[in-house]
Amino acid sequence: MDSAISEALTEAPERTPLADAADTGLKIVIVGGFGVGKTTLVRSVSEIRPLNTEEYMTQAGVGVDETTGLANKTTTTVAFDFGRISLSETTVLYLFGAPGQERFWFLWDRLFAGTLGAVVLVDTRRMSDSWYAIDRLEHHRTPFVVAVNRFDDDAAYFSLAEIRQALALPDHIPLLDCDARVRSDGKHVLITLVDHLYKLALAQETTP
């Protein structure tokens, strides 16, 4: 892990082809509840047109998918989203957005395989949806950061300290605000994750 990755993320171009010399791939997974903004985050930061598996929601999902607070949501991810950011000519960051509905959670363990780290995206209107994501990441011992995607129609504004307490999140796990629609916010979330991974790697090296 190299702190130079953070600088590369900051300077990453908006759209670029994959370099012929690219030979190192780093995998990041974005998880969270249904409708939290995972697809939006991947779409906003990816340097390529993201691969997504969104389908229109139908009557078949009524009573199966919990849509409270998501009145305007018409599509849903049924497998995963995929995006990419080139950090250098040889190193590429691959982004995988996991589906949020409970009926697709069985896919998560497969997505976590080979993952360098993860972002847990949180919607404070449905905060309990984040608990399973945190639990699975802890089970797999996958390092992660938590990003709060602030929605315009969220009348109850909870502070980061309140959210940390509600999620029982230890102090050493980074927690930050973001707007998944904004590219610079998404890149800041990824930089925070990379910095967190770098610090963990340094701590392991200095541990007797």
N, C-alpha and C positions, 0 to 999 in steps of 0.2 A: 504494500500500500504506500503511495507516495502523495505528499501534499500537493504536488504539481497537478494532480488530477482536478483539484478544486479550481485551480487557475484555468485549466483547459475547459472546464464546464462554463466558467464565466465568459470565456472568449469563443465558445462554440458557435459556429455560424448557424443561421436559421435553417438553411437547406443545403445539403451537400451530398455528392455521391460517395460511396464507400471506397476508401483508398485501396489500391491493389496490394499494398504492403500490410494491410490490417491482418494481424494474426493472433491478437489477444482480445478475448471477449469477456466483459464483466457483466454479470447478470444481477439486475435489481427488480424486485417485485413490489408492486403497489397494491395494497390490500385495504379493505374497509367494508362498511356496510353497503346495502343496496342504495344506489342513487347518490352516493357520497361525492362523486366527481372523479373517479379513477380514470375513466375513458377520456374525460376532458383534460386531465393532467397529462396523460400520455400524449394526447393530440397537441397540446400547447407547447411541449418541449421537444418533441421528436423532430429530427432533421429530415426525415422522410415522411411521406404520406403514411400514417399509421395503418397497420393491419388491425381491423377490429371485427368482432363477430356480433355486432348489434343486430337485434331483430325487434320488430314491432311487438309490443305487448298486446295480448289478445284476451278474450274472455276466459281462456283456459287457465290463465294465471290468477284469476279472481279467487280469493280465499286461500291461495297457495303462497303468493308473494305479498309480503307486508308492505303496503304502499302509503301508509299514514304519513302525511306531510309531503307527499310527492305527487300532488294532484296534476302537475304539468308534465310528468314524465311519461313518454310514449314509447321509448325503446329500452332495451336491456341487453347487457352482454351475456352471451350464453356459453362462451368458452374462455377467451382471454383477449386482451388488447396487446399489441406489440409495437414498440417504437425503438428508435436508435439515436444515439448521440456519439459522434466521433470525438474522442479526447485527443488523439494524435493520429499520425499516419499508420500507427501499428496497433493502437488501443481503442476499443469501441465499447461503449456502455449500452447494453441491451435492456430495455424496459418492458416488463410484463405487467399488465393490469389484470388482476384476478376478478372473476365475477362475484357479485355481492350477495345474491340470494342464497338462502340456506340450502336450497336443493342442489346448488352447484359447489358447495363447500368441499365435497369429496375431491375436487380438482386441485385444491390448494396444496395438499401435501406433495403432489407431483410438481407443481410450479415451484415449490420451495427447494427442490433438489438442485444443488449446485449454485444456490443463490448467495451472493456476496453480502447482501443486506436488503432491508425492506423499508418501505414507507407505509405507515398506517395513516390513512386519511380519515378524518373524523368530521361528522356533521353533528353539531351540538343539539339539533332538534331530535336526533335519534342516537344519542350517545351510547346507549347500551349495545348498539350494533357493532361497536368497536371491540367489545370484550373478547369475542371469539377470535378475532384476528390477533390480538395481543397474546391470548392464551396459546394459539397454535405456533406463533413465532417463538415464544418462550420455550414451548415443548421441543421445537427443532433447534433451539439455541441459536437462532438467527438474529443478529444485531438489527436494531431498527430505530427509527425516529418517528415521532408522531406530529403530523401536520393538521391543523384545524382549518378546514375549508369553510370560510365565512360566507353564508348565503345572505342575499339582500333582504329576504323576507323573514329572517330570523329575528323575532321581536325581543327575545330574551338573550342579552349579550352576557356570556359567561367569560370571566377572565381566565387567562392561562393557568393561574394558580388554582382556581376552582375546578378547571378541567383536569389538571394533574391529580387533584384530590379525588375527583369522581372516578377516574380511571385507575386509581391506586398506582400511579406511575412513579417509579423511583427517581430521585433527583438527577441521577447520572444519564438518564435517557432524555435526549433533546426534545423539546416541545415548542412548536412555533406556529404562527398564523400564516395563512396563505390564501390566495385566490387562484383556484386551479385553472381559471380561464386565462391568467396572465403569464406569459412565458417567463418573465424575469422572476416571478414568484416561484414557479415550478423549478427553475434552475437553482434558486436559492435553497429550496427544500433538498434537492439532490446534492448540492454542495455541503449542506449541513450533515447529510447522511455520510458522505465521503469523509468529511472531517472527523465525524464520530468513529467511523471504522478505522481511520488512521490512528486516532488516540488509543483505541482498543488494541491495535496491533503493537503500538509502542509500549503500552502497559504490559502486554504479554512478553515482549522482548526483555523488559527490565525486571520481570518477576523471577526470583531465584528458582 
